[in-house]
């Protein structure tokens, strides 16, 4: 258990999250295991905190402060505020999976109000044995940013989403271990090999589907962080509420596929978030015939295409941009295309008849793999791009093909 987070977490990704969070908010976070020890090492502390952590004794006290506040979050069942050994404000959010405490995320380098002489003197007494220059300590202690309680709560909301991502990794790891055990048992009995293959295919589909969530989540968190950084707290909170609505929809959805009508409804909610970011720079048009609306698609398969168009096509473009969602009927194969007039894609994203090059991102590859697992190798994602116009399409069974597919599934 002590090393569970270390085994589950992509350390480089977490360091990037810590870096982005620090640059956006000037508040540095630490991700700690159940004993309070940091899971990843980083150099994003500065000024006062960096000086204290430069000594062995000071670093040990910082870790103990993080651990103490982390344990308090378990007792209270929610995020907690407190001060470290040197008098700097800390906030901690617990990481709990199935009632078991796995660690915490703490953030610091902040004051809720400007320190007076009493606070400075208390800090100097508490750090006197570290052998650091008192004048420098007092100066850097006063330089620590003072944030409002509103910004503190907003930062806590962002940290909670990081915690949710880590909890999802823990669940996914447990599921994978169970699948491995099932595979070993099935391998001993040749008569159930075909059943095992089918189970593994379904499991891979669900795992791929789950990968979309953190990918979309952290892109949206970057947006919210930007609003908080610019002081646009109302926009940040509105976007946070919209994201919470989408995530709740994800968690409540039990099936592997949904109707195209439902998927478009989800995409429209997602576009509310993007319109908050782009403002008048984003124009959206949706043209999908009614005859395609009840066709089934893997849940959360169209949204990554729309996200890709917004982030990689339209965001880098100067001025206004347009995004079209088009449905093209076909009896055996239907096409749902997302078209944008943004900056276009690099050539290595597009690969002739294969539809997608080796440089295509995880979101598009994920959707392509899920479509092929669900419907067959002739379906998937198709990309075409020219300067000023990019088209990324879902190829799915048309009405005739879909009826045959349903018959096979039943």
Buried (B, 14 or more C-beta within 10 A) or exposed (E): EEEBBEEBBEEEEBBEBBBBBBEBBBBBBBBBBBEBBBBBEBEBBBBBBBBBBEBEEBBEBBBEBBBBBBBBBBEEEEBBBBBBBBBBBBBBBBBBBEEEBBBBBBBBBBBBEEBEEEBBEBBBEBBEEBEBEEEEBBEBBBEBEEBEEEBBEBBBBBBBBBBBBBBBBBEBEEBEEEBEEBEEEBEEEEEEEEEBEEBBEEBBBBBBBBBBBBBBBBBBBEBBBBBBBEEBBEBBBBBBEBBEEBBEBBEEBEEBBBBBEBBBEBBEBBBEBBBBBBEEBBBBEEEBEEEBBEBBBBBBBBBBBBBBBBBBBBBEBEEEBBBBBBBBBBEEBBBBBBBBBBBBBEEEBBBEEEBBBEEBBEBBBBBBBBBBBBBEEEBBBBBBBEEEBBBBBBBBBBBEBBEEBEEEEE
